[in-house]
Amino acid sequence: MLSGILFAILLVAFVSYAKPPIPTPRETPVVGDMDHFFLESMYGLKENDESLSRVVSSPEFRELIQKHDLKLLGGPMLGCVTDHSARIWVRTTEAASVQVVMDGKASEVVTTSPQMDFTALLDLEGLQSATDYTYDVLVDGQSVFRDQKPTFQTYPSKDEKSTFSVAFGGGARYNPPKEKIWDVIAGRSPEAILLLGDNVYIDQPKSRTKQRVHYYRRQLRPEFRRLTASTSVYAVYDDHDLGVDDSSGGPGRFKPTWKFESWKVFRENWNNPAYGGGDELPGCWFDFSIGDVDFFMLDNRYYRSFEDGTMLGPEQKEWLLAKLKASDATFKVLASGTLWTEHADKAGRDSWWGVKEERNEIFDFIETENIGGVILLSADRHRTDVYKIERPNSYDLFEFETSKMTNDHTHPTKKEAVFSYNEGNFFGMLKFDLEKTDPEMTFECITMEDQKVYELTLKRSQLQAAE
């Protein structure tokens, strides 16, 4: 039974526009204690910009840290992997020196501080391609993992003929009974996971305090930590992470102020290779490569303005078109937080169909520049869809959407889709086979029970306009 204080906190959340947090059962090892502590000590605060420094010295917090022998409150989270490097993100329980050590290599020592909410980014260089590395995290010189150290694999180089898989999805509200999905994903051994928005469900754009509490809760889950310790994570936000339902940021870089402040909290809590143009041009778009596949992660919220006919804003659109034109990768994956298809829900009021001219400009650019191998990803709607977007003068574009990783709420299936599924919870997998003469990408829909319910294979030759 919830304590009176916690019940009051959740009642306040309920009468506002945010869904109330789902508390972790108290008896859950480690997370039960920590989750209730954060909900009771921080979530109900009136101050809008509190962080871990608010509680880090409190006797109750220090007692819990000692009780559970916690050296990290979040992470390690693997990211920014290449064929020769990697980066590890961590959050400590107080100001501390941290370092990653492995196989005769070590990162620099970094000291965490309140300025970045006790997080650190630790870079590893000089690695070999397609190679397994086992590592440990040292906090003030003490091992975090002792005899159960995590392992990750560097990416294949561009010229290596490789096979690998990438998981993706959205709709991942913190939901204790369904957090097991992270172990299911890890069991499939993807090279990376793309989190395409609504990754924690916050809906509190004016309270950085509440935003941070949502991240602390997810980052403490052992299932999530096991996945992110060994699988490279790439994350963009959608409406429920950055703002509220169906929100648009507008054309300003720093106004309205809530979006810039939300962006700063988002950046504290992920391990992406870039965040738009950084402090001078905030946002969350970036690209990365795995072998001979290029991925373009798009920000559909920060500069969205249907009045101005844009989803991306001018700078991001210019970046995307230039990157696409320069790419000679076998496959190019364009990952969006919202649907690309003309059959999107709400008649396009919260999708690319609401800015169809900009969408078609991108599609026309792919056509006129003869850019082959393009695959579209999206999230937002609480189901899995496959769409075939016909392009009479070029090759048809296929879109794969999934966004019900842990959510309880479901959206109806779509008759216009090639495939549409909404039973239970699920995620998407892209399996690349670049060893074949005609390389292939296979999409799979995998349930939380680890069952494959659908697959579709596309050959590279299908994704190229006729000469």
C-alpha positions as MATLAB code, in Angstrom:
seq = 'MLSGILFAILLVAFVSYAKPPIPTPRETPVVGDMDHFFLESMYGLKENDESLSRVVSSPEFRELIQKHDLKLLGGPMLGCVTDHSARIWVRTTEAASVQVVMDGKASEVVTTSPQMDFTALLDLEGLQSATDYTYDVLVDGQSVFRDQKPTFQTYPSKDEKSTFSVAFGGGARYNPPKEKIWDVIAGRSPEAILLLGDNVYIDQPKSRTKQRVHYYRRQLRPEFRRLTASTSVYAVYDDHDLGVDDSSGGPGRFKPTWKFESWKVFRENWNNPAYGGGDELPGCWFDFSIGDVDFFMLDNRYYRSFEDGTMLGPEQKEWLLAKLKASDATFKVLASGTLWTEHADKAGRDSWWGVKEERNEIFDFIETENIGGVILLSADRHRTDVYKIERPNSYDLFEFETSKMTNDHTHPTKKEAVFSYNEGNFFGMLKFDLEKTDPEMTFECITMEDQKVYELTLKRSQLQAAE';
ca = [
       0.000    0.000    0.000;
       1.279    3.448   -0.873;
       2.250    5.746    1.962;
       0.086    8.823    2.458;
       2.840   11.100    1.190;
       3.403    9.085   -1.974;
      -0.334    8.869   -2.638;
      -0.614   12.657   -2.386;
       2.291   13.116   -4.797;
       0.741   10.829   -7.374;
      -2.656   12.477   -6.961;
      -1.114   15.849   -7.813;
       0.485   14.308  -10.909;
      -2.817   12.748  -11.907;
      -4.794   15.996  -11.855;
      -2.139   17.683  -14.002;
      -1.537   16.684  -17.633;
       0.977   13.949  -16.781;
       0.126   10.332  -16.134;
       1.024    9.447  -12.540;
       4.239    7.461  -12.098;
       3.775    3.732  -11.500;
       5.582    2.994   -8.212;
       7.915    0.029   -7.946;
       6.684   -2.545   -5.411;
       8.522   -1.879   -2.164;
       9.732   -5.485   -1.929;
      11.631   -5.224   -5.246;
      15.347   -5.552   -4.412;
      17.204   -2.221   -4.439;
      14.844   -0.494   -6.887;
      11.848   -0.671   -4.535;
      13.634    1.326   -1.838;
      15.283    3.784   -4.211;
      12.171    4.408   -6.296;
      10.038    5.231   -3.269;
      12.780    7.475   -1.930;
      12.924    9.546   -5.131;
       9.145    9.759   -5.505;
       8.686   10.846   -1.886;
      11.684   13.158   -1.536;
      11.862   14.813   -4.967;
       8.871   14.244   -7.253;
       6.527   16.463   -5.265;
       8.928   19.389   -4.866;
       7.657   22.789   -5.961;
      11.136   23.808   -7.085;
      11.456   23.139  -10.807;
      15.215   22.651  -11.211;
      16.340   20.318   -8.456;
      18.708   17.442   -9.115;
      20.525   14.738   -7.202;
      22.438   17.409   -5.271;
      19.189   18.121   -3.395;
      19.335   14.757   -1.622;
      22.852   13.398   -2.085;
      23.951   14.365    1.430;
      20.738   13.473    3.235;
      21.037   10.772    5.930;
      18.223    8.714    4.381;
      19.873    8.698    0.955;
      23.306    7.820    2.345;
      21.735    5.040    4.423;
      20.121    3.535    1.307;
      23.345    3.791   -0.669;
      25.194    1.958    2.097;
      22.404   -0.600    2.565;
      22.495   -1.609   -1.119;
      26.236   -1.043   -1.626;
      25.587    1.248   -4.598;
      28.514    2.908   -6.335;
      26.489    3.894   -9.420;
      22.947    5.278   -9.645;
      22.885    4.802  -13.397;
      24.865    3.016  -16.043;
      27.164    1.956  -17.307;
      25.549    2.910  -20.606;
      27.490    2.055  -23.742;
      27.366    4.478  -26.671;
      29.286    6.134  -29.479;
      30.801    2.813  -30.543;
      32.853    2.716  -33.747;
      35.284    0.201  -35.206;
      38.041    1.688  -33.017;
      36.431    3.402  -30.023;
      33.576    3.484  -27.509;
      32.179    5.715  -24.781;
      30.723    4.748  -21.399;
      28.207    6.917  -19.468;
      27.773    6.591  -15.706;
      26.035    8.384  -12.815;
      27.612    8.189   -9.370;
      25.924    8.466   -5.960;
      27.980   11.530   -5.030;
      30.975   13.440   -6.374;
      33.570   10.807   -7.249;
      36.430    9.974   -9.590;
      35.474    7.398  -12.228;
      37.405    5.429  -14.820;
      36.792    2.535  -17.201;
      39.483   -0.152  -17.317;
      39.707   -3.157  -19.621;
      42.144   -5.513  -21.299;
      45.173   -3.344  -20.669;
      43.400   -0.131  -21.707;
      41.832    2.602  -19.599;
      39.910    5.823  -20.035;
      40.987    9.056  -18.456;
      39.872    9.606  -14.883;
      36.865   11.951  -14.708;
      35.378   13.523  -11.591;
      31.603   13.743  -11.408;
      29.954   16.868  -10.022;
      26.531   18.468   -9.483;
      26.938   20.535  -12.682;
      26.137   17.473  -14.845;
      24.053   15.737  -12.163;
      26.948   13.471  -11.167;
      27.329   11.939  -14.645;
      30.498   11.290  -16.613;
      31.451   10.288  -20.162;
      34.459    7.994  -20.386;
      36.152    7.496  -23.757;
      38.015    4.391  -24.878;
      40.295    4.684  -27.912;
      42.658    2.493  -29.913;
      40.344   -0.542  -30.077;
      40.203   -3.232  -32.762;
      37.191   -3.668  -35.036;
      34.598   -6.418  -34.429;
      36.324   -7.389  -31.183;
      34.892   -8.293  -27.772;
      36.069   -6.245  -24.777;
      35.345   -6.915  -21.114;
      35.502   -3.887  -18.841;
      35.036   -2.621  -15.318;
      34.137    0.755  -13.859;
      36.230    2.108  -10.996;
      34.593    4.579   -8.615;
      37.176    6.235   -6.386;
      39.427    3.352   -7.357;
      36.981    0.629   -6.317;
      35.570   -1.950   -8.723;
      31.851   -1.810   -9.491;
      31.553   -5.239  -11.093;
      34.219   -7.379   -9.421;
      33.759  -10.858  -10.980;
      30.746  -10.118  -13.223;
      32.129   -7.608  -15.662;
      30.150   -6.605  -18.786;
      31.351   -7.195  -22.335;
      30.722   -5.289  -25.565;
      31.844   -5.644  -29.160;
      33.239   -2.903  -31.360;
      31.604   -2.391  -34.745;
      32.873   -3.930  -37.965;
      34.718   -1.555  -40.260;
      33.022   -0.253  -43.375;
      34.879   -2.629  -45.688;
      34.212   -5.755  -43.608;
      31.397   -7.917  -45.010;
      29.375   -8.373  -41.833;
      26.070   -9.486  -40.378;
      24.533   -7.729  -37.363;
      21.222   -6.639  -35.868;
      19.826   -3.440  -34.378;
      16.829   -3.232  -32.029;
      14.520   -0.220  -32.026;
      11.283    1.126  -30.612;
       9.544    3.744  -28.528;
       6.708    3.913  -26.029;
       8.714    2.872  -22.984;
       7.030    4.358  -19.937;
       8.595    3.129  -16.683;
       6.354    0.155  -15.905;
       7.743   -2.320  -13.318;
       5.888   -5.459  -14.508;
       7.155   -4.903  -18.062;
      10.748   -3.846  -17.476;
      11.725   -7.421  -18.327;
      11.577   -6.446  -22.002;
      15.117   -5.047  -21.694;
      16.398   -8.545  -20.865;
      14.482   -9.966  -23.838;
      16.164   -7.438  -26.134;
      19.571   -8.165  -24.631;
      18.989  -11.877  -25.196;
      18.785  -11.204  -28.935;
      22.311   -9.661  -28.848;
      21.726   -6.600  -31.035;
      24.712   -4.463  -31.920;
      22.750   -1.372  -30.872;
      19.334   -0.193  -29.736;
      17.632    2.900  -31.149;
      15.204    4.524  -28.695;
      12.917    6.654  -30.847;
      11.085    8.709  -28.268;
       8.612    8.482  -25.399;
      11.479    6.647  -23.770;
      10.395    7.376  -20.200;
       7.125    9.350  -20.491;
       7.554   12.539  -18.501;
       5.005   15.151  -19.684;
       6.511   17.719  -17.329;
       8.248   20.261  -19.598;
       8.440   22.943  -16.908;
       9.854   20.764  -14.137;
      13.404   19.578  -14.598;
      13.079   18.084  -11.108;
      10.377   15.642  -12.220;
      12.195   14.948  -15.486;
      15.300   13.868  -13.594;
      13.332   11.632  -11.239;
      11.892    9.783  -14.232;
      15.401    9.109  -15.524;
      16.728    8.004  -12.128;
      13.956    5.413  -11.863;
      14.602    3.808  -15.256;
      18.368    3.928  -14.865;
      18.161    1.933  -11.628;
      16.362   -1.009  -13.241;
      18.733   -4.006  -13.376;
      17.196   -5.176  -16.680;
      17.882   -1.821  -18.329;
      21.381   -1.690  -16.879;
      22.237   -5.160  -18.148;
      21.160   -4.190  -21.663;
      22.888   -0.811  -21.781;
      26.144   -2.097  -20.305;
      26.748   -4.258  -23.387;
      24.548   -2.790  -26.148;
      25.218    0.623  -27.651;
      22.318    3.029  -27.020;
      21.181    5.875  -29.299;
      18.217    7.973  -28.169;
      16.047   10.772  -29.509;
      13.066   12.310  -27.764;
       9.446   12.633  -28.800;
       6.579   14.661  -27.357;
       6.285   12.940  -23.963;
      10.041   13.246  -23.297;
      10.583   16.835  -24.410;
       7.157   18.410  -23.852;
       3.600   17.133  -23.641;
       1.310   15.179  -25.971;
       1.589   16.342  -29.607;
       3.763   19.307  -28.649;
       5.788   21.360  -31.135;
       8.810   23.379  -30.095;
       8.599   26.072  -32.757;
      11.343   27.830  -34.724;
      13.223   29.502  -31.858;
      16.520   28.084  -30.651;
      15.982   29.033  -27.012;
      12.303   29.950  -26.852;
      10.035   28.817  -25.454;
      12.473   28.343  -22.599;
      10.987   25.041  -21.463;
      12.265   23.151  -24.502;
      15.858   24.319  -24.064;
      15.756   23.376  -20.384;
      14.215   19.970  -21.193;
      16.920   19.444  -23.811;
      19.641   20.022  -21.224;
      18.184   17.361  -18.922;
      17.855   14.951  -21.862;
      21.517   15.483  -22.710;
      22.557   14.706  -19.132;
      20.928   11.303  -19.322;
      22.020    9.759  -22.631;
      25.218    8.854  -24.446;
      24.741   10.131  -27.997;
      27.571   11.139  -30.340;
      25.983   14.594  -30.748;
      22.955   16.686  -29.808;
      22.096   18.720  -32.868;
      24.532   21.599  -33.092;
      25.219   21.713  -29.353;
      24.696   24.719  -27.091;
      24.503   27.195  -29.968;
      22.071   25.110  -32.037;
      20.352   22.750  -29.589;
      18.475   19.705  -30.755;
      18.875   15.960  -30.981;
      19.935   14.918  -34.451;
      23.062   12.959  -35.242;
      24.379   10.147  -37.405;
      26.523    7.081  -36.864;
      27.576    4.001  -38.798;
      27.771    0.271  -38.171;
      29.886   -1.329  -40.846;
      28.464   -0.305  -44.212;
      25.131    0.946  -42.824;
      24.581    4.634  -42.021;
      21.982    5.707  -39.446;
      20.456    9.197  -39.315;
      18.639    9.978  -36.061;
      16.202   12.866  -36.467;
      14.735   15.437  -34.077;
      11.041   15.887  -34.917;
      10.056   18.086  -31.961;
      12.484   20.848  -31.045;
      11.990   22.956  -34.204;
       8.666   21.523  -35.375;
       6.297   24.205  -36.654;
       3.326   23.171  -38.745;
       2.607   26.877  -39.311;
       6.016   27.147  -41.005;
       5.655   23.784  -42.734;
       8.638   22.157  -41.064;
       9.365   19.147  -38.918;
      13.140   19.638  -38.787;
      13.886   23.336  -39.029;
      16.217   24.681  -41.742;
      19.568   23.741  -40.203;
      18.656   20.139  -39.486;
      17.117   19.695  -42.933;
      20.243   21.063  -44.598;
      22.359   18.695  -42.474;
      20.206   15.685  -43.407;
      20.241   16.312  -47.146;
      23.994   16.886  -47.165;
      24.614   13.723  -45.164;
      22.358   11.639  -47.395;
      24.055   12.897  -50.531;
      27.509   12.162  -49.104;
      26.643    8.649  -47.933;
      27.767    5.711  -50.052;
      26.647    3.105  -47.490;
      24.804    0.002  -48.655;
      21.797    0.918  -46.475;
      20.774    4.295  -45.066;
      18.342    4.251  -42.116;
      16.296    7.396  -41.425;
      14.928    7.178  -37.876;
      12.059    9.469  -36.897;
      10.042    9.786  -33.699;
       6.806   10.115  -35.684;
       5.230    8.429  -38.700;
       6.285    9.164  -42.281;
       3.268    7.608  -44.012;
       0.334    9.507  -45.498;
      -1.866    7.061  -43.564;
      -0.746    8.410  -40.191;
      -3.249    8.820  -37.373;
      -4.952   12.169  -36.667;
      -4.916   13.011  -40.385;
      -1.283   14.039  -40.079;
      -1.704   16.480  -37.198;
       1.160   14.791  -35.332;
       3.218   13.249  -38.129;
       5.226   13.969  -41.264;
       1.970   14.093  -43.226;
       1.262   17.382  -41.439;
       4.282   18.844  -43.277;
       3.886   16.840  -46.469;
       5.819   19.378  -48.571;
       8.930   18.936  -46.441;
       8.473   15.173  -46.352;
       8.155   15.051  -50.139;
      11.132   17.365  -50.524;
      13.258   14.768  -48.714;
      11.777   11.904  -50.735;
      12.257   13.828  -53.994;
      15.871   14.543  -53.042;
      16.454   10.804  -52.555;
      14.982   10.301  -56.022;
      16.800   13.061  -57.911;
      20.154   12.259  -56.295;
      19.627    8.551  -56.990;
      20.251    7.632  -53.347;
      19.635    3.922  -52.935;
      19.148    1.731  -49.890;
      16.951    4.064  -47.816;
      14.879    2.532  -44.990;
      12.454    4.530  -42.814;
      11.908    3.960  -39.088;
       9.383    5.622  -36.792;
       7.656    5.320  -33.434;
       4.896    7.193  -31.500;
       1.826    5.001  -32.178;
       1.295    2.163  -29.726;
       1.485   -0.734  -32.163;
       3.838   -2.120  -34.838;
       3.243   -1.126  -38.479;
       4.883   -1.745  -41.831;
       4.019    0.686  -44.629;
       4.919    0.686  -48.301;
       5.144    4.272  -49.548;
       4.868    4.093  -53.319;
       7.165    6.289  -55.379;
       6.159    6.038  -59.077;
       9.422    7.525  -60.376;
      11.762    5.707  -58.019;
      11.794    2.711  -55.699;
       9.090    2.283  -53.056;
      10.072    3.339  -49.540;
       9.338    0.974  -46.661;
       8.573    2.314  -43.202;
       8.800    0.259  -40.006;
       7.078    1.691  -36.915;
       6.931    0.312  -33.369;
       6.177    2.072  -30.101;
       4.747   -0.141  -27.399;
       7.770   -1.471  -25.595;
       6.361   -1.166  -22.063;
       3.194    0.931  -22.409;
      -0.178   -0.411  -21.313;
      -2.169    1.810  -23.680;
      -2.834    0.502  -27.211;
      -3.736    2.178  -30.507;
      -5.974    0.414  -33.064;
      -4.325   -1.357  -35.980;
      -4.250    0.251  -39.433;
      -5.875   -1.416  -42.426;
      -3.667    0.602  -44.809;
      -0.504   -1.007  -43.473;
       1.227   -4.020  -44.983;
       1.331   -5.320  -41.411;
      -0.211   -3.883  -38.247;
      -0.084   -5.472  -34.809;
      -0.992   -4.266  -31.311;
      -1.201   -7.287  -28.996;
       0.856   -7.053  -25.825;
       4.262   -5.407  -25.910;
       6.997   -5.655  -28.519;
       9.997   -4.123  -30.237;
      11.525   -4.067  -33.702;
      14.698   -5.719  -34.980;
      16.620   -4.924  -38.148;
      18.924   -7.757  -39.223;
      21.540   -6.789  -41.798;
      23.332   -9.336  -43.956;
      26.055   -7.581  -45.921;
      27.847  -10.817  -46.771;
      25.426  -11.688  -49.564;
      26.008  -10.636  -53.148;
      22.675   -8.787  -52.937;
      22.759   -7.527  -49.306;
      19.589   -7.865  -47.258;
      17.787   -6.175  -44.382;
      15.169   -8.191  -42.505;
      12.674   -6.516  -40.191;
      11.266   -8.564  -37.317;
       8.557   -7.769  -34.764;
       9.449   -9.476  -31.461;
       7.077   -9.690  -28.487;
       7.969   -9.275  -24.827;
       7.583  -13.064  -24.607;
      10.481  -13.320  -27.092;
       8.259  -14.552  -29.942;
       8.705  -13.408  -33.539;
       5.281  -12.515  -34.948;
       6.314  -11.042  -38.316;
       9.276  -10.604  -40.631;
       9.906   -8.913  -43.961;
      13.127   -9.039  -45.965;
      14.242   -6.320  -48.375;
      17.081   -6.880  -50.809;
      19.358   -3.977  -51.637;
      18.398   -4.359  -55.299;
      14.765   -3.533  -54.352;
      15.886   -0.185  -52.941;
      17.388    1.320  -56.058;
      15.749    3.178  -58.923;
      15.990    1.563  -62.335;
      18.777    2.953  -64.515;
];
